[in-house]
Amino acid sequence: MGERVLLYVEDEDAAVFLLETALKEAGIQVELYRVSDGEQALAFLRGSGAYAKAPMPDLILLDLNLPRKNGLEVLAEMQSDELLRNIVVIVFTSSALSADRRRSLALGAREYITKPSSFDGFVEAVKIACSRLPVQ
């Protein structure tokens, strides 16, 4: 079986660097892909345009505060698409608003994780999120 595929939808380069570092620190082996806005995320998932050869992810870590289409819009479109609605999505965001949490979970996110401010907390959050990856 090939490596598990993780798609990180995040517009901030620093957060992507933190995720890559946390994955190494936690010893989590994944094939990591990154897109930086909601429209790219949907193109990746649908294999359209520049993403024609993109693999279907086993897990999506989705930020809410994205350009072009925000994370809630991405979740809503995924829910309305039979081919995408069963992909495991974990909202991984800086928003601690209970309304964002409720709406994300109502739109099909499996979990809602607020990004911790410390690196150790970030590593733990990544471990929790990646526990949703299928077993190899």
C-alpha positions, 0 to 999 in steps of 0.5 A: 500500500502506498503512503497515506495522503494528507492535504493541508489547506493553509494560506500561511507559509509559517503554519505549513512549516510548523506542520511539516516540522510537527509531522517529523517530530511525531514520526508521522509518515504521509505524502503531504500536499498543500494548497493555499486557498479554497478554490485550489482545494476544490480543484485538487479534490476534483482533479481539475486543471493543474491538479489533474494528477492529484491523488485523493487525500486520506485526510484534509486539514482545513483552515477556515480563514482562507482567500478566495473561498473560506474553509466553511465554503469548502466544507459546504461544497464537499458535502454537496458532492457525493465523491467528496463528502466521505473524505475525513476533514479536520478543521485546523484553525486559529478560530476559537469561535463556538459558531465556527466550531458548530458550523464546521461540524454541521458541514461534515468536519470530523473534528475541530482543532484550534491551533495551539500557540506552543510548538509542543501543543502543535505537535500534540494537535497534529498527532490527534489529527493524524490519528484519523488517517487510515492504518497502513 
